[in-house]
Amino acid sequence: MEKRTSEIAELKQLAGAAGLDGLDFLAAYTDGQLAEAYNGIGPDFLPADVRKKLSLYLDLFAPAALIHDLRYTVSDGTRSGFNFANFEFRGNCYLLAEKRYGVLNWRRYRAYFVAETLFAAVASQAGWIAWTEAHRRRSTNP
């Protein structure tokens, strides 16, 4: 657990340095709670080793994924909450790309494309099912 909470602390620091939206939301939870909520890049239904590889390849977006995973963990089950979480995620991915790459660096625009691809995935019907399932789990295990 110690390794996991140190990873969370690092992600929180990166999120703060990039000025991500949702920092106040993160601050309401302990690193232990965040470690429980964070599953890396990718949906829960993917095997852990696949999520681990995705997280490695897409590590730029890990701080945004931390906030997004927490939003899903405390899902209110509403469409507006779902949309908020996903648009915040996309905006945070853009901020991370801008923090890492200068305006003339082609990698920034590739990162924008990846952010849009990730957004399409989380905002899909599969994302909605994950959102409502998280709410159901939370409602039955308060």
N, C-alpha and C positions, 0 to 999 in steps of 0.2 A: 504494500500500500504506500510505503514511503516513496518509492520511485514514481508511482502514479501521482501522488500529490505534488511532487517536485515538477512533474510535467505540467500539471494544472497551473502551478505558480508561474511557470515560464510562459504558458499560453496567456495567462492574465496580464503578464508584463508586456508581451507583444501586442495584445489587444489595446492596452493603455497607450503604448507608444504610437500605435497607428490611429488612435482616437476613434475607435470603433463605437458604434451605437450599441447600447445595452450594457455598458460598463456598470452603471448603477444597479442594474438588474443582477449582474454577477456578484456584486458586492454584498448582496443580501444572503449569500450562501457560503458555507464553509468550503474549503478545498476538498474535503472528504465528500461532501454532497455533490460538488461539481465532478469529482472523479467518478462517482456512481452514475451521473447523468451522461457523461461524455463517452461516446463510443468510437470516436475518430470520424473519418470521412466515410460515409456510406450508411445505408439503412441497417437496422437491427437484424433484418432477415438474412443479410449476407453473412457467410461464415467469418469468424474473427480474423482468420489469416488473410482473407480477401480485403477486409476493411483495413487491416494493418498495411497491406501493400498500397492500397489507395491513399491512405493517410501519408505514407512515405512519399509517394509521387506527387501528392497535392498538398504538401506540408505548408505551403504559402497560406492556404485557406484554413488551417487548423484553428486559429483563434476565433474566426467567424463560426466555425463548426461547433466550438465549445458553447458559444452563446446560443446558437440554433438548437443544439441538443438539449440545453437546459430549457429553452422555450417549449420544446416538445415534451419534455419530462413533466412540466407543470401545465400542460395543455388544458385550455378551458373548453375544448370541443367545439368552438364556434368557427365559422368561416372567416370572420373578421380577425380573430386571433391567429388562425392559420395563415392568412394573407400577410398579416403584420410580421410574423416570424420569418416568412419566406422572403419578403421584400427587404427586411432588415438584413437577412443573410446575404442577399445579392449585393446590397449596398456596402456591407462590410467587406465582401470579397473584392469589390472595386477599390475600396480604401486600402486594403492590404496590397493590391497590385500597384497602386499609385505610390505607396510608401516604399516598395521595393524597387520599382523601375521608373526611371525618368521618362518624361513625356516623349522623347525621341527614341526610346528603346522599344524595339519591336516586341520584346517579351511582354511589355505592358498590355499590348493589344491581344496577344495570345492569351494572357491571363484573363482579360475581359471575356474572351470567347469561352474559356473554360468556366468562368463564373456564370455566364449565361446558360451553359450546358448543365451545370450543377443546379441552378435555379429552376430550369425546366424539369429536372428530376424531382426536386423537393416540392414543387408546385403542382405536380402531376396527381392523377387519381391515386396512385400508390402512396404519395405523400399524404394525401387527405386520409387515406385509410390508416396510415401510421399515426397521424394526428388524433383521429377519433379513438383509435385503439389505446393510445397513451392516456387519453382522458378517461376512457372506460377503466383502465387499470388503476388510475389514480383515484377514481370515484369509488371503486370497490375496495381499495386498500389505502384509506386516508392516513 
